[in-house]
Amino acid sequence: MYVKEETLDDLLNNIYTKLLKKKEKITATKGSFKEITGALLHIKRPRARLSRAEGKGKLFSCLGELAWYLSGSKDLKFITHYIPLYKKSSDDRKTVYGGYGPRLMGAGKNNQLKTIIKILSEKNTSRQAVVQLFDAKDILKPRKDIPCTCTLQFLVRKERLHMFTSMRSNDVYLGLPHDVFAFTMIQELLARSLGCEIGEYKHYVSSLHLYEKNFEEAKSYINSGFQQTIEMPEMPKGDPWSSIEALLDAEQRIRAGEDIDAESLSLDHYWLDLIRILQFFRYTKHEDESSKIEPILHAMKSNVYTAYLEKRMLEKSPTTIIAPAQLEILLSPKAENEVYNSRIN
């Protein structure tokens, strides 16, 4: 099955509808589910990687998981700060065996992203720019978690970097939104590293499934209607890796409980906003830091993230009153750009 859409939200709406219409249910260890096999999902606008729907806007967990990958970590305590469900994926209560970090960003020659950049820098027509995440040893003995993603491939065509993900299995409700976010962010990182533009994103899954426990949430998502397209800001041009190092350093310090002054960092507003989001997440986890929430909200430069921050602030502080205009999640792309430009100029 081939599904082509402009955005993540369009894709989710289409896939949820198709899965819910299926009659057959399969029963497995983790519960009953409906399934599409051999699905190829195509997103034309990879920067529209965040769902605008109320229930699927997982900005904080998506960003936290991306930082976990890029840091090369498989540490359980790191990722459960953002996604507590990962506790179920650990064999030793310390690490996640199937964590992508060490496989993606290993030391020396095992840093696969650096290898991809080298290959495509030397020959941009190469068809060998493939990251391998699934290994033959992963199925030699039972594990609570092995990689769902097999490979990530990158092709440069007409000065645009296209990405092709291959997965053995994908939970369309819990997993797909996180995977699309992380992988298209990596796609954009590599595009900037190579000095080209981001292309389109294709995502192949052998078993694309929706668990019965999430049927009602999927129906609710569909009933909420189509979401207006709003993309994340463009990643700044130029080599992004010094900014990534600064982002990862800030993430570690924030997670450890340190207060940092984002404004003092010599970074583009794009990266500063991501650091502020990480700060906001921590401050909303701890009641004694609630006084730091509002200043972060007002410091944000891009309005793309505002609705996600305000929603979390309301969840954590139900008595907080926010003007209706601030709660509007469906800002037009023109309005988003005007707000962003006015804040950085």
N, C-alpha and C positions, 0 to 999 in steps of 0.2 A: 504494500500500500504506500502511495506517495501523497504527501500533504505539503502544499506550498502556501505559505502565508507571509505577510509583511512583518509581523511582530510576534513576540512570545504570547501575548494575550490572545491574538487571533488563532494562533496554533493550539493553545490550551482549549479554547472554546470548541474548535473543530474536533480535536481528539477526544475530549470528554464526551461530546455528543455521540461520536461513533462508538466509543466503548460502552456507554450506558445503553445503547440500542441493541447491543449484542445479547443474545439469549443464553449462550453457554457460560457457565461458571466453572472454574477449575479450583479444586481444593488442594492446598499445599500446607507446609509446616507453619507458615506465617499467616494463614487464613485463606479464605476464598477470594477469587479475583476474576475479572474479565480481562481478556487479552487480545492484542493484535500482534501477529507475528510478521517479521520482515517489514517493519515500518521504516520509511525514509521521510524524515521531517526536514523541511527546507524553510529557513528564515531569511528573508531578503534584506532585512534591516537589523543587523545584529546588535546595534546600540539600543534598540527597543527591547532590552533584555530583562527589564524589571516589569513584573505584572502590576498593572494599575488597579486591579480588583482589590477590594477591601480584605479579603481573606487570604490572598496569595502574595501580598507585597512583602516578601521576606528579605528586606534590604539588609538587616543586621546579620542574620545568619548566613546570607549569601556572601557578604563581604568578609565575615569572619572565616568562613570556609576557604575562600580564595587566599586569604593571608596565611592560613594553615598550609595550603598547598605550596605557595611561593616561598615559604620559609623552609621548605624541605622537611617538615616535621610530621611525625605520626603520633605525637604525644597526646594522650587521652585528655589530660587536664586542660590543655590548650583548646581543643575543639569543643569540649563540653561546656566551656564558658559561653559559647554561642549556640551550640546544638546539644542539649543534654541527652537526646536519643542515642548519641554515639556510644553511651555507656553499654548499650546492648551489643555493640560490635567489637568489644575488647575481649581477648582471650586471657589476658593477664592483669586487667584492671589498671594498666599503665600506658599501654600503646594500642593502636589500631593496626592490625597486621596489614589490612588492605589499603591503608592510607596512601594517597597518591603522592604526597610530598617527597619522600625519599626516592620514589621511582621517577618522578618528574624532574626534581632539582637536586639530584645526588651530587656528591663531591667529585671534583675533577672531571674525568671523562664521562662520569655517570650523570652529569647535568645535561639532560636531553634537550632542553630548550636552547641552551648555548650551542649545542651541536646543530640544531635546526637552523639557527641564525647563521652559523658558519656555512652550512651547505647552501642555503639560498642566497647568501651574500656572494658566494663564489660562482654559483650557477643558478640563476633565478628561474630557469625552466625545469629544474630538477623535479623528479617524481619520487625521490628517496627521502624527503623530509617527513619522516614518520616517527612519532613517539610511541613506544610500546609500554603500556601500563600493566597488562595482564601477562603473567609469566607461567611457563609450564609447571613450575614447582607449586603454583598456587592451589592445584587440585590433587596434590600427592597425599594430603591428609585433611581431615575435616577442620574447618575454621569457622568462626562466627562471622567473619567478614573477609571476602576476597573482592578484588576490583570488579566492578560492573562494566567499566570502560576497558576496551581492549586496545584500541589505538586512536591516536590523533594524527591526522595528516594535513599538511599545508601545501598549497599550490599557489604560485604567483602567476597570474595571467592578466595581461593588459594593465600592469602596474597596480593590481589589486590582489590582496592576500585572501584567498578562500580557504575555509577550514572544513574538514570532513572527520566527524567523530564516529567511531564504531563501538557499539555497546552490546554485550551479551544479554543484558537485562536492564530495565529501567522502570521504576515506579513513577508513573506519570503525575501523581499528585504530590508526593513528598520529594522525589528525586529530580524530575525533569527541570523544574524552575531553577534549582540550584546548579544543575549541570550546565544549562544554557548560560546562566550568568557567568560562572567560572570560566567556561571554555571560550566564550566570546570575548571576555576580558583578556584572556591569554592570546586570543587571535589578534586583538587590537594592540597588545603589548608587542607582539612579534611584527605586526605591520609597521609600527612606529620604529622598531629596531632596524627594519629593512628599508625604511624611508619610502614606503608605499602606503596606499590607502587600504582600509579594511574592505574586504569583499563580502560575499554571502556565506551563510553557514548552513551546513548539511549534517544531519544527525541520524545515523542508522541504528536501529535497535532490533535485535532478534526477537525479544519478548518485551513488548510495551504493555504494561498492565496497570489496572486500577483495582485496588483492594476494595472489597465489599464495605469495609469499615469507613471508607471515604466516599461512598456513593452519594450520600446526602450532601456532603460538602461540594462535590462536583456539580450536583444539580443546582445548588445554591449559586455557585459560580456562574453557571450558564444563565440562570434566571436574572442575574444582576445586569445582563446585557453587555453589549460590546463596549470596550473601553477606548477612549480617544488615544491616538498614538502620541506618545511623548518619549523621546529618546534621551539617554544619558548624554551629557556634554561630550564633545570630542576630546579624546586624550590629547594632551599637548604634543606637538610635533617634536621630533628629536629623540635621541636615545633615552628611554624611560628608566633605565636600571638604577641610576643613582637615586631617583625619586622613589623607586620601589624599595630600595634599601632603607631610605628615610622613613617610608610608610611602615615597613615591617619593624623597624626599631621603635617607632612611636607606638605601634600596636602592642609590642611586648611590654613597654613601660606602662601603658594605659591599663593593660590587663593585670599587671602586677600591683596596681593601685597608685601609681605615680601621677601627679598632676603635671601636665606639660603645657607650655604656651605655644599653641600651633602657629600663631602669628610670627613667632620668632624664628621659625624654620624658613629657610630660603627655598620655598617650593611654590610652584604654580597653584593658583586657587583650586584647580581640579583636584590636586592631591591633598591640599589642606582641607577641603570639604570631606574627603574620605576619612581623614584623621578625626575631624570633628564628629563624624557619624560614630566612630568607635568610642570617642569620649562620651557622647550622648548615651550610647548603649550602656556603658558602665554606670554612668550617673543615675540612669533610670532603674538600674538593678539594686541600688543601695539608697534607702530612704534618707540616710544622713548626708547624702550628696545632692539631694533634690534642688538645693539652691543654685547649683551650677548648671541646671538644665536650660533655663531660659536664655542665659548669655550665649550658649552654644547655638541654640535655635536662631537667634538674631544674627550670629556671626556667619551663618551659611551664605555662600555666594550664589549657588545655583538653587533655584526654586523647585527643581525636579524632585528633590528629596524631601521637601517640606511636609507633604502629606503623610509620609511614612513616619517622620519624627513626631508630628502632632498626634497621630494615631497612637503611637507608643506612649506619649506623654499622657494622653487621656486614659489609657489602660492602666498606667501606673499611678496616676493622680486623678481619679474620677471627678474631683471637685474643681479641677482646673477648667476655666471658662475661656474658650477660644472663639473669636468672632467667626461667623459663618463663612465670610469671604476667605478666611485663612484655612478653612477645612476643605475648600473646593479642591478636589483631586484631579479634575479634568480640565486643567488649564490648556489653552490652545498652544501649539508649538510656537507660534509667533509671540505669544505672551511670555512663554518660558524664556525664549531667547532675549526678549527685551529686558526682562528682570535680571537675567544672568549678566548681560552686557552692562547694564546700569550699575551692577554691584562691583564689577571688576574694573570699570573705567574710572 
